[in-house]
Amino acid sequence: MKLTEHHKNILHSKIRLTHCNSCGLSSISFSDTIYEMREFNGGRLNLSSSLYPVIVASCSNCGNTVFYNAIILGLVNQKGELIK
């Protein structure tokens, strides 16, 4: 699910990434998409497992990747719908 400009503004107002915690460079960027992270089930897809909508921030220098919960950020509701 793609983020709108409104949602990107909310994201940037709540999270201030100035540098990478691993390499120290200021090469961090957010994805413009909300992804789903599922509970690991030994390689088998379990549709009833826990699911988290996440925003990904990653460093273009070292590849360090951080996930932010889109529900807690106020971008997605508990039903998985994008909040307008």
C-alpha positions as CSV (number, residue, x, y, z in Angstrom):
1,M,0.0,0.0,0.0
2,K,1.5,3.3,-1.1
3,L,1.7,6.3,1.3
4,T,0.1,9.6,0.3
5,E,1.9,12.9,0.8
6,H,-0.3,13.4,3.9
7,H,0.9,10.1,5.4
8,K,4.5,10.9,4.6
9,N,4.2,14.2,6.4
10,I,2.8,12.4,9.5
11,L,5.6,9.9,9.4
12,H,8.3,12.6,9.1
13,S,6.7,14.6,12.0
14,K,6.9,11.6,14.3
15,I,10.2,10.1,13.4
16,R,13.4,12.1,12.9
17,L,16.2,10.0,11.4
18,T,19.4,12.0,11.2
19,H,21.9,9.3,10.8
20,C,22.3,5.5,10.7
21,N,22.8,3.8,14.0
22,S,25.2,1.3,12.5
23,C,27.5,3.3,10.2
24,G,26.8,6.8,11.4
25,L,26.2,8.3,8.0
26,S,23.2,10.4,7.1
27,S,22.0,8.1,4.4
28,I,18.6,6.9,5.9
29,S,15.4,6.9,3.9
30,F,11.9,5.6,4.4
31,S,10.1,3.4,1.9
32,D,6.9,5.0,0.4
33,T,5.0,1.7,0.9
34,I,3.5,0.0,3.9
35,Y,4.5,-3.7,4.1
36,E,3.2,-6.6,6.0
37,M,5.4,-8.6,8.4
38,R,4.0,-12.0,9.3
39,E,4.8,-14.4,12.1
40,F,7.4,-17.0,11.0
41,N,5.9,-20.4,10.5
42,G,8.7,-22.6,9.3
43,G,8.4,-21.5,5.7
44,R,4.7,-22.3,5.5
45,L,2.1,-19.6,5.0
46,N,-0.3,-19.4,7.9
47,L,-3.1,-16.9,7.1
48,S,-4.3,-16.9,10.7
49,S,-0.9,-15.8,12.1
50,S,-0.1,-12.4,13.5
51,L,0.4,-9.6,11.0
52,Y,2.0,-6.2,11.4
53,P,1.8,-3.3,9.0
54,V,5.3,-1.7,8.9
55,I,7.2,1.2,7.4
56,V,10.7,0.4,6.4
57,A,13.7,2.8,6.9
58,S,17.0,1.7,5.5
59,C,20.5,3.0,5.1
60,S,21.8,3.2,1.5
61,N,25.4,2.9,2.8
62,C,25.4,-0.2,5.0
63,G,21.9,-1.7,4.6
64,N,20.8,-1.4,8.2
65,T,17.1,-1.7,8.2
66,V,14.5,-0.6,10.8
67,F,10.8,-1.4,10.9
68,Y,8.2,1.0,12.3
69,N,4.7,-0.1,13.3
70,A,2.2,1.7,11.0
71,I,-0.7,1.3,13.5
72,I,1.2,2.9,16.3
73,L,2.3,5.7,14.0
74,G,-1.4,6.4,13.2
75,L,-1.2,5.5,9.5
76,V,-3.2,2.3,9.6
77,N,-6.2,1.3,11.8
78,Q,-6.6,-2.0,13.6
79,K,-8.6,-3.4,10.7
80,G,-5.6,-2.8,8.4
81,E,-7.2,0.2,6.6
82,L,-5.2,3.3,5.7
83,I,-6.3,6.2,7.9
84,K,-7.2,9.2,5.9
